[in-house]
Amino acid sequence: MELEALVRAALAEDVGDGDRTTDWTVPETATGRARIVAKAQGVIAGSEAADLVFRTVDPALTLDWRRQDGDRVAPGDEVLEARGALRSILTAERTALNFLGRLSGIATLAARYVEVVEDTDCRIADTRKTTPGLRALEKRAAAAGGAMNHRLGLFDMVLIKENHLRAAGGVSAALRAVEALAASERLEVEVEVRTLEELDEALTGRPARILLDNMTTGELREAVRRAGSRPEGRPLLEASGGVALETVREIAATGVDIISIGAITHSAAALDLSLLVAE
């Protein structure tokens, strides 16, 4: 969904046919300023969506962003100052904060994972485990936190997973089925394997990436060794499944190239932000 349509839908959901509280308590002519302030440490994301919320409610508002996507904040840091009609600012408040808090939470969690492995050669990636309709924004937020965007959807990469393998008749059969078609559309091919035996089978098909699903760190190290021993070079190796902040560094130390983490988008807590009207 395009951002403008998404913002309008979010405002319609919240405002409906009118903001009764604001309209009945705030004089129509009242103007002033309000600040969005961080109440926790984190990384900002979603400023474009929040900005559009305010401008959709009232194009005459003046918005001064003190932090941009990817910027770090600490408690008390000012993120935005909005000036203009107070009715407009208060009507836009919750929808803007919902976008900003949710997306900043994703950026913050992504940054925490990235920091843990920053002195390794391993990259952190997001997944397709996103909120329906918000994928583009959530993946942008993950990138603001330093994570690598995996595929955007089913259309821009071939990722053969467990159920595809069962339907196709195994690793080799699935790779043969997609090889020519993927090449014709210039799409990368990745195949998921759950055992070292499946890894050996996948290596004969030479996909661009191999997803090592729920393997132990010992199995991951052996997978890296086996893939690296191939004279023609090895595909990128991606580890996934059971990854947590407490385990991600140990996984990165096995030598895998990418660690994909669904929790970055499906389990991130919103960053605590508040909007306060100045006295």
ABEGO torsion letter per residue (X at the ends): XBAAAAAAAAAAAAAEAEBAAAAAABBAABBEBBBBBBABBEBBBGAAAAAAAAAAABAABBBBBABBBGBBBBBGBBABBBBEBAAAAAAAAAAAAAAAAAAAAAAAAAAAAAAAAAABABBBBBBABBBBGAAAAAAAAAAAAGBBBBBABAAABBBBBAAAAAAAGEAAAAAAAAAAAAAAAGBBBBBBBABAAAAAAAAAAGBABBBBBGBBAAAAAAAAAAAAABAAEBBBBBBBEGBBAAAAAAAAAAGBABBBBAAAAAABBBBBBBBBBBX
